[in-house]
């Protein structure tokens, strides 16, 4: 295919893609409490085309809503690898950014990006539903401009991610 | 409840009408729990330990509840901190099984008679001291094992 045609095709595809995002209904930590008002009639994220979904195979967004300990990280990596391309990760709350109040815990990782690629972080403890809605809109912009390329980074830097996962999880595959 | 002082070998103090403290020697622990179960305390609410590092002792704590009398009995026994061991009570209270597995994992207190004592339960690939001991340095462990985000903090 001609390169220009392919680029145009991709840009059309991405602008269509950003309007139907399925969010994997997977919650860790206390951020889970902020998602019900975001989903339901008060803030109603479905008006942006974002729907919670229960299966990783059909989902596009993985939101990590809070602290991630070793046991959870293992499930997160498995879930992330089960999702199909294109997939986007949102780290929500300060726990995923720098450990938050769990900075000294013996079982909680301090940041998420060495283990899975994160497209977008939402700061706050916890972020309000307005911040989550704002982050969804920002993610749509990133998808539209082709900057939400976490799933490509995960493949290109597979050695880096695999090494970091092995460092905390041990030989687990 | 009135005759509890006679059947128990340790000291019984009544904090409130519905909360009594039972301090026993480690050798009388099992018989105390047995006699409390016989006198109607048929629910194990909690089994845990306290690390008294200055006195080089662990204190195992059993919270037993009597539903008929609505009384909580807090049974405490001190055991030495070096090579600590307690006897299992999972034949009396089946839910003690997981508490005891956790006791071994978090404090390093071995539980005789519990087949799963010493097997990994919550922690995985754990090579360090049991994490609930007072001499375990959690900040140091987290700093060594988990990557931190180094960012300059300004207060502008």
Interface residues (C-beta under 8 A of the other chain):
Chain A: X70 X71 X97 X98 X99 X103 X104 X105 X106 X107 X108 X109 X110 X111 X114 X164 X167 X168 X169 X170
Chain B: X122 X123 X124 X125 X128 X131 X136 X138 X139 X141 X142 X145 X146 X147 X148 X149 X151
